[in-house]
Amino acid sequence: MSQATERPIANKNDLHNRTPTGRDNRTVMSQRDDVQVDVLNALYWDLAVPPHRLRVAVENGWVTMSGRVERPYQRECAEFDARRVPGVVGVNNQIQLAPARAE
């Protein structure tokens, strides 16, 4: 006896979630979101970096960080933390230094 194999029938929503390469957009979105969450988590746990002052965006593995910090080492630590996250291809560090305050 031969057994018929069942194939799932693609619905309209499945077709709209595909990229030209045939990959599922939902998978790409979740990978991007995962990388962003992992970078934000790394920044949160680094006590040298004020995470509430930084913004993180991820596009195709490239992380763009922006915001303002008080010290140059905070900017460098944030970039180092982002580069260590799996899935990060590169970092565009647009973090600015706040003007020095008179003490």
C-alpha positions in Angstrom: 0.0 0.0 0.0 1.2 3.4 -0.8 0.8 6.2 1.7 -0.2 9.6 0.4 1.9 12.4 1.9 0.0 15.4 3.0 1.3 18.9 2.2 0.1 21.9 4.0 -1.8 24.3 1.9 -0.3 27.8 1.9 -2.7 30.5 2.8 -2.7 34.1 1.7 -0.9 35.3 5.0 1.9 32.8 4.6 2.7 34.2 1.1 2.8 37.8 2.4 5.3 36.9 5.1 7.9 35.6 2.6 10.9 37.6 1.4 12.1 37.3 -2.2 14.5 34.7 -1.1 11.7 32.6 0.3 12.6 33.2 3.9 9.9 33.9 6.4 9.8 37.6 7.5 8.5 36.6 10.9 11.8 34.7 11.5 13.9 37.6 10.3 12.0 40.0 12.6 12.3 37.8 15.6 16.1 37.4 15.0 16.5 41.1 14.8 14.4 41.6 17.9 16.4 38.9 19.7 19.7 40.7 18.9 18.3 44.0 20.0 17.0 42.5 23.3 20.4 40.8 23.8 22.3 44.1 23.2 20.0 46.0 25.6 20.5 43.2 28.2 24.3 43.4 27.9 24.1 47.2 28.3 21.8 46.8 31.3 24.2 44.5 33.2 27.3 46.6 32.5 27.5 49.0 35.4 29.8 51.4 33.5 27.0 52.1 31.0 23.9 54.1 31.7 21.4 52.1 29.6 18.5 54.5 30.2 20.4 57.1 28.1 21.0 54.9 25.1 18.9 53.8 22.1 19.6 50.6 20.1 18.4 49.7 16.6 19.3 46.6 14.7 19.1 46.1 10.9 20.6 42.9 9.3 22.9 42.3 12.3 24.2 45.9 12.3 23.6 47.6 15.6 23.2 51.4 15.7 23.6 52.9 19.1 22.7 56.5 19.9 22.2 58.7 22.9 24.4 60.7 25.2 26.8 59.6 28.0 29.0 61.6 30.4 32.4 59.9 29.9 34.3 58.5 26.9 34.8 55.1 28.6 31.0 54.7 28.8 30.8 55.1 25.0 33.6 52.5 24.5 32.1 50.0 27.0 28.7 50.2 25.3 30.3 49.5 21.9 32.3 46.6 23.4 29.2 45.1 25.0 27.3 45.3 21.7 30.1 43.6 19.7 30.1 40.6 22.1 26.5 39.8 21.4 26.0 36.8 19.1 24.4 37.8 15.8 25.9 41.2 15.7 27.7 41.8 12.5 29.0 45.3 13.3 28.3 48.4 15.4 27.6 51.9 14.3 28.4 53.9 17.5 26.7 57.3 17.3 26.7 57.8 21.1 27.7 61.4 21.9 29.5 62.8 24.9 27.6 65.2 27.0 29.3 68.6 27.4 31.6 68.8 30.5 29.9 70.4 33.5 31.7 72.9 35.7 32.1 71.3 39.1 
